[in-house]
Structure formats: structure tokens, C-alpha cells
């Protein structure tokens, strides 16, 4: 499979991806790249606008501009100003009574805000954003994390996040138990709210940092977990402890291009707020850093066919995700 298929595939371009946190859109425009397409995000009085990072006048990058007091995005080159829905509001070199040319308005992309994130689609949206029931449960708090750039393919990231057999090797410094390498037999199933994956139980080392997240001081904790996917690259991991504490992770891999991706994750917890959000995510960030170090050693897009890679029973979920992803891509 060609490594350029991610950026050029219509089905992938018609999907939604998290590209920034809502709090990152404030007093300045934000530049992002999705599937090889450069875009600018800015918050106008009417809401978030996403458009090509190119002024239609002389192609200056709009992300290098600034936001005026009225919320318009001002081009850094000639001062053209764009407001709600990308409409050109001002051309400083023209008379005030002369309206901007029709082609001066920005061609905008679809964008939405959910879970404290800005989601972008550079095609025609054909599906829904992933559903997280805990977002609407007052017993849970939501914790957002920064958006990072990982020098690896979103395909490899998704495969990794669906896998538990790397825990004893990649995550030995955080929670993985090197002495317990045999994976449980897994059965695939529809989970809930459109997620598909599997349930399992795992014993995890409980370091001092991990104890803040687990709410327990014992050296080893029992976790009832599930891992599931939502096409194309969203993964949800749920963790439940015997104390009733639930820790839900939404792991989001967004392809910048074929071999580079944004990564952010969102946490929902039904705890008592006794541990700060910063301490909670410090443990998960350390786990993510271990994944990043491993994945950035791998080259190219993950092979999506069923013959290039060797898989075993424990890889069933990734195999099924790849099968469905190929089905999605081939409908282009």
C-alpha cells in the first residue's frame, strides 16, 4: 500500500480529527496541518473558523497574522481582515464603500468543538465524532492535555494503543510488569457508543506516581480494562479499579502527513478531586512518552494488509481495526 494514501484518500479526508485544544484558540491564530493540508484556526465572534492557511490576495500565511479587537483575522502582508465564516470584512487599500471581491472570502473547512478540543475535517464530513458517555455524567471530571507532535504514523500509534502485549516491555518504568508477559485470550465485541474492541484484566505495578492515579498505595493493583477503536484512528481505553474508581482515556492520533501525527489524550475520572489534574496526567504523560520513544524508532506507515506483518491471537483487535480501516479507505 502506498504511503501517500493517507493524505490523498477521500474517506480519510472526510473524517474528523482533533487538531488543537479549545483553550489554545485565544488571542492569536493557530496553524495546523491535517493530512498534508495547511490550515489556520481562529476564534471569531461567531465561533471557531478553519480555513486554508493562505490569504487569497497574495498567498501570505494567515497564521502569521493577528486577531483584531473585533475578532477579525488580519493578514500580515496587506492587512486584509476576515471575520465570521471566513468572510472578508476589510481591504485597507480599497475605499470603505467598495465591497471586497467575491473571491476574497475564505473557503472554510468544517470544524467543531467537543471535549475541550477543536476538531477539523478538510473534506466533507461523513461520520460522527467519537462518543464518550462520561462527558455528560456529573460524577466525572474531564482533564485535557497538550497537543504534541509525534514523528511516527497515526497508523502505528493506533495499532499501539489497541495493544496490551507491549505493556511489560515498553512501560516497565511506569506500570508494566516485566515478569508477566503472557496476554489473556481476548474476544472482540461491540462495547458501547459505537466503540469496538475487547475487555480484559491486567495487574499493574503501582509506583508512587501511579498511586496518585490509582488512589491506592499497594505495590500492585488489579485493573479491569477495555480497549476499543472508532474509525479511523481514535482509541478509547477504560480502567476500573475494585474501589470503584474509573479512569477513561480518549487517545487521539491525527495524521499531519503520512509519517507525522498530532497526539493528545483526554481523561475522565469519577474521583473526589483530592489529586490535582496536573498530578493525574503526569503519570499518563509518562506512559505516553514511553510509547513515543518506541514508535519514533519505526519507519513509515504501518502495513495495512494481512500478510506483511505476523500477528497472533493477542493482536486480534488491531487486525480487525486494520481490516475495517482498509475497507473504509478502499471505498474512496
C-alpha positions as CSV (number, residue, x, y, z in Angstrom):
1,X,0.0,0.0,0.0
2,X,1.4,3.4,-1.0
3,X,2.5,5.5,1.9
4,X,0.8,8.5,0.2
5,X,-2.6,7.0,0.5
6,X,-3.3,8.5,4.0
7,X,-3.1,12.1,2.8
8,X,-4.8,11.6,-0.6
9,X,-7.6,9.3,0.5
10,X,-11.0,10.9,0.3
11,X,-12.6,8.7,3.0
12,X,-9.8,9.8,5.5
13,X,-10.2,13.5,4.4
14,X,-13.9,13.2,5.1
15,X,-13.2,12.1,8.7
16,X,-12.9,14.2,11.9
17,X,-9.6,14.8,13.7
18,X,-8.6,16.6,16.9
19,X,-6.1,19.3,16.0
20,X,-5.9,21.7,18.9
21,X,-7.3,22.4,22.4
22,X,-10.1,24.9,22.7
23,X,-8.0,26.9,25.2
24,X,-5.3,27.3,22.5
25,X,-7.6,29.4,20.4
26,X,-7.5,32.8,22.1
27,X,-5.7,36.0,21.2
28,X,-3.8,34.6,18.2
29,X,-4.5,32.3,15.2
30,X,-3.2,28.8,15.3
31,X,-1.5,27.0,12.4
32,X,-2.2,23.2,12.0
33,X,-1.6,20.7,9.2
34,X,-4.0,17.8,8.6
35,X,-3.4,15.1,6.0
36,X,-0.8,17.4,4.3
37,X,-3.3,20.3,4.2
38,X,-2.1,23.5,6.0
39,X,-5.0,25.3,7.8
40,X,-5.4,28.3,10.1
41,X,-7.8,28.3,13.1
42,X,-9.1,31.4,14.7
43,X,-11.9,32.3,17.1
44,X,-14.3,34.9,15.6
45,X,-17.3,36.3,17.4
46,X,-19.4,33.7,15.7
47,X,-17.2,30.7,16.7
48,X,-14.2,28.9,15.5
49,X,-13.2,29.3,11.9
50,X,-10.9,26.9,10.0
51,X,-9.6,27.8,6.5
52,X,-6.6,27.3,4.3
53,X,-3.6,29.0,5.7
54,X,-3.4,31.2,2.6
55,X,-4.6,34.7,2.0
56,X,-6.5,34.8,-1.3
57,X,-4.8,38.1,-2.1
58,X,-1.1,37.2,-2.3
59,X,-0.9,33.9,-0.5
60,X,0.6,35.1,2.8
61,X,0.2,32.6,5.7
62,X,-2.8,33.9,7.7
63,X,-1.5,32.1,10.8
64,X,1.3,34.7,10.9
65,X,-1.3,37.4,11.2
66,X,-3.2,38.6,14.3
67,X,-6.7,39.0,15.7
68,X,-8.1,42.5,15.7
69,X,-10.3,43.8,18.5
70,X,-13.4,43.0,16.5
71,X,-12.3,39.3,16.3
72,X,-11.3,39.5,12.6
73,X,-8.2,37.6,11.5
74,X,-5.8,40.2,9.9
75,X,-3.4,39.1,7.2
76,X,0.2,40.1,8.0
77,X,1.0,41.1,4.4
78,X,-1.6,43.7,3.4
79,X,-4.0,43.8,6.3
80,X,-7.0,42.1,4.7
81,X,-9.4,41.1,7.5
82,X,-11.6,38.0,7.8
83,X,-14.4,37.5,10.2
84,X,-17.2,35.0,10.8
85,X,-17.4,32.2,8.3
86,X,-14.2,33.4,6.7
87,X,-15.9,36.4,5.2
88,X,-13.5,39.2,4.1
89,X,-14.5,42.3,6.0
90,X,-11.9,44.8,5.2
91,X,-9.4,45.6,2.3
92,X,-7.4,48.5,3.7
93,X,-6.2,49.6,0.2
94,X,-9.7,49.9,-1.1
95,X,-12.3,52.6,-0.4
96,X,-14.6,51.8,2.5
97,X,-17.7,51.9,0.3
98,X,-16.3,49.3,-2.1
99,X,-17.2,45.7,-1.0
100,X,-14.5,43.1,-1.1
101,X,-14.3,41.0,-4.3
102,X,-16.4,37.8,-4.1
103,X,-13.3,35.6,-4.3
104,X,-11.8,37.5,-1.3
105,X,-13.8,35.4,1.1
106,X,-12.0,32.3,2.6
107,X,-13.1,28.8,1.6
108,X,-13.6,27.3,5.1
109,X,-13.3,23.8,6.4
110,X,-15.8,22.1,8.8
111,X,-14.8,22.4,12.4
112,X,-16.4,21.7,15.8
113,X,-15.6,21.9,19.5
114,X,-16.1,18.9,21.8
115,X,-14.3,17.5,24.8
116,X,-12.3,20.7,25.1
117,X,-10.8,20.1,21.7
118,X,-11.1,21.6,18.2
119,X,-12.0,19.0,15.6
120,X,-11.3,19.6,11.9
121,X,-12.4,17.9,8.7
122,X,-10.7,19.0,5.4
123,X,-13.2,17.1,3.2
124,X,-16.9,16.6,3.5
125,X,-17.8,15.2,7.0
126,X,-19.2,11.7,6.6
127,X,-19.3,10.5,10.2
128,X,-19.7,11.5,13.8
129,X,-17.2,12.5,16.5
130,X,-16.4,9.7,18.9
131,X,-18.9,9.4,21.8
132,X,-17.8,9.4,25.4
133,X,-20.7,9.0,27.8
134,X,-18.8,10.2,30.8
135,X,-18.7,13.7,29.3
136,X,-22.3,14.1,30.3
137,X,-22.0,12.4,33.7
138,X,-21.7,15.0,36.6
139,X,-19.8,12.4,38.6
140,X,-16.8,12.6,36.3
141,X,-14.4,15.4,35.7
142,X,-12.6,15.9,32.4
143,X,-8.9,16.6,32.1
144,X,-7.3,17.8,28.8
145,X,-3.7,17.5,27.9
146,X,-1.4,19.4,25.4
147,X,-1.3,18.5,21.7
148,X,2.1,17.0,20.9
149,X,3.8,16.2,17.6
150,X,5.0,12.6,17.2
151,X,7.4,11.6,14.4
152,X,5.5,8.5,13.6
153,X,2.5,7.5,11.6
154,X,-1.0,7.7,13.0
155,X,-1.5,4.1,11.9
156,X,1.3,2.9,14.1
157,X,0.0,4.9,17.0
158,X,-3.5,3.4,16.7
159,X,-2.1,-0.1,16.5
160,X,0.0,0.6,19.6
161,X,-2.9,2.0,21.6
162,X,-5.0,-1.1,20.9
163,X,-2.2,-3.5,22.0
164,X,-1.6,-4.7,25.6
165,X,1.3,-7.1,24.9
166,X,3.9,-4.2,24.9
167,X,3.0,-3.3,28.5
168,X,5.7,-5.4,30.2
169,X,8.4,-4.2,27.8
170,X,7.7,-0.6,26.8
171,X,6.0,0.5,30.1
172,X,8.3,-1.1,32.6
173,X,9.3,2.2,34.1
174,X,5.7,3.2,34.8
175,X,3.2,0.3,35.3
176,X,4.3,-2.7,33.2
177,X,5.2,-5.9,35.0
178,X,8.1,-7.4,33.2
179,X,7.5,-10.8,34.9
180,X,4.0,-11.1,33.5
181,X,4.2,-11.3,29.7
182,X,1.5,-13.8,28.8
183,X,-1.5,-12.0,27.4
184,X,-5.1,-13.1,28.2
185,X,-7.2,-14.6,25.5
186,X,-9.3,-11.8,24.0
187,X,-12.7,-11.9,22.4
188,X,-13.8,-9.0,20.2
189,X,-17.2,-7.3,20.8
190,X,-19.2,-4.2,20.4
191,X,-18.5,-2.2,23.6
192,X,-20.8,0.9,23.8
193,X,-21.5,4.1,22.0
194,X,-20.0,2.9,18.7
195,X,-16.7,1.6,20.1
196,X,-15.5,-1.9,19.1
197,X,-12.8,-3.8,20.9
198,X,-12.2,-6.1,23.8
199,X,-12.3,-6.4,27.6
200,X,-9.5,-7.8,29.8
201,X,-7.9,-7.7,33.2
202,X,-4.3,-6.8,34.0
203,X,-2.1,-6.5,37.0
204,X,-0.1,-3.2,37.1
205,X,2.8,-2.0,39.1
206,X,1.8,0.9,41.3
207,X,4.7,3.3,41.7
208,X,4.4,6.4,43.8
209,X,3.3,8.4,40.8
210,X,0.9,5.7,39.7
211,X,-0.6,5.6,43.2
212,X,-1.8,9.1,42.8
213,X,-3.7,8.0,39.7
214,X,-5.0,4.7,41.1
215,X,-5.9,6.1,44.5
216,X,-4.2,3.1,46.2
217,X,-0.9,2.6,48.0
218,X,-0.5,-1.2,47.4
219,X,2.5,-2.2,45.2
220,X,0.3,-3.9,42.6
221,X,-3.2,-3.0,41.5
222,X,-5.8,-5.0,39.6
223,X,-7.3,-3.3,36.6
224,X,-10.5,-4.3,34.7
225,X,-9.9,-2.7,31.3
226,X,-11.3,-2.3,27.8
227,X,-9.7,-1.1,24.6
228,X,-11.7,-0.1,21.6
229,X,-11.5,1.8,18.3
230,X,-13.6,4.3,16.4
231,X,-12.5,4.8,12.8
232,X,-10.2,6.0,11.5
233,X,-7.7,6.5,14.4
234,X,-9.5,7.1,17.7
235,X,-8.9,4.7,20.6
236,X,-10.7,4.6,24.0
237,X,-9.1,2.8,27.0
238,X,-11.2,2.3,30.1
239,X,-9.7,1.4,33.5
240,X,-11.8,0.3,36.5
241,X,-10.3,-0.4,39.9
242,X,-12.0,-2.6,42.6
243,X,-12.5,0.6,44.6
244,X,-15.0,1.8,42.0
245,X,-12.6,4.4,40.6
246,X,-12.9,4.7,36.8
247,X,-10.3,6.3,34.6
248,X,-11.3,6.7,30.9
249,X,-8.8,7.7,28.3
250,X,-9.6,9.0,24.8
251,X,-6.4,8.6,22.7
252,X,-6.3,10.7,19.6
253,X,-3.9,10.3,16.7
254,X,-4.2,12.9,14.0
255,X,-2.2,12.5,10.8
256,X,-0.2,15.6,9.9
257,X,1.1,13.7,7.0
258,X,1.8,10.0,6.3
259,X,4.6,9.7,8.9
260,X,3.9,12.5,11.4
261,X,1.0,13.0,13.7
262,X,-0.5,15.1,16.4
263,X,-1.3,13.3,19.7
264,X,-3.4,14.3,22.6
265,X,-5.5,12.5,25.1
266,X,-8.4,13.3,27.3
267,X,-9.1,11.8,30.7
268,X,-12.4,11.4,32.5
269,X,-12.4,10.3,36.2
270,X,-15.1,9.8,38.9
271,X,-12.7,10.7,41.7
272,X,-13.1,13.2,44.6
273,X,-10.7,15.8,43.2
274,X,-8.3,15.2,46.0
275,X,-5.5,14.7,43.5
276,X,-4.8,17.6,41.1
277,X,-5.4,17.3,37.4
278,X,-1.7,18.0,36.9
279,X,-0.6,15.1,39.0
280,X,-3.1,12.7,37.3
281,X,-1.9,13.5,33.8
282,X,1.7,13.5,34.9
283,X,1.5,9.7,35.2
284,X,-0.3,9.3,31.9
285,X,2.1,11.7,30.1
286,X,5.0,9.5,31.4
287,X,3.3,6.5,29.8
288,X,2.8,8.3,26.6
289,X,6.4,9.3,26.5
290,X,7.4,5.6,26.6
291,X,5.1,4.9,23.7
292,X,6.5,7.9,21.7
293,X,10.1,6.7,22.3
294,X,9.3,3.3,20.9
295,X,7.1,4.4,17.9
296,X,9.5,7.0,16.7
297,X,12.0,4.2,16.0
298,X,9.7,2.7,13.5
299,X,9.7,3.8,9.8
300,X,6.8,4.6,7.5
301,X,3.1,3.7,7.6
302,X,2.0,0.5,9.4
303,X,1.4,-2.1,6.7
304,X,-2.4,-2.5,6.5
305,X,-2.6,-5.7,4.6
306,X,-2.9,-9.0,6.4
307,X,0.2,-10.7,5.1
308,X,3.2,-8.4,5.6
309,X,3.0,-8.5,9.4
310,X,2.9,-11.6,11.6
311,X,0.1,-11.5,14.1
312,X,-1.0,-13.7,17.0
313,X,-4.2,-14.2,19.0
314,X,-3.4,-11.2,21.2
315,X,-3.3,-9.0,18.1
316,X,-7.0,-9.7,17.2
317,X,-8.2,-6.2,17.8
318,X,-5.5,-4.5,15.8
319,X,-6.1,-7.0,12.9
320,X,-9.8,-6.2,12.9
321,X,-9.1,-2.4,13.1
322,X,-6.8,-2.7,10.1
323,X,-9.4,-4.7,8.2
324,X,-12.1,-2.1,8.8
325,X,-9.7,0.8,8.0
326,X,-8.8,-0.8,4.7
327,X,-12.5,-1.3,3.9
328,X,-13.0,2.4,4.7
329,X,-10.0,3.5,2.5
330,X,-11.0,1.3,-0.4
331,X,-14.4,2.9,-0.6
332,X,-12.7,6.1,-1.7
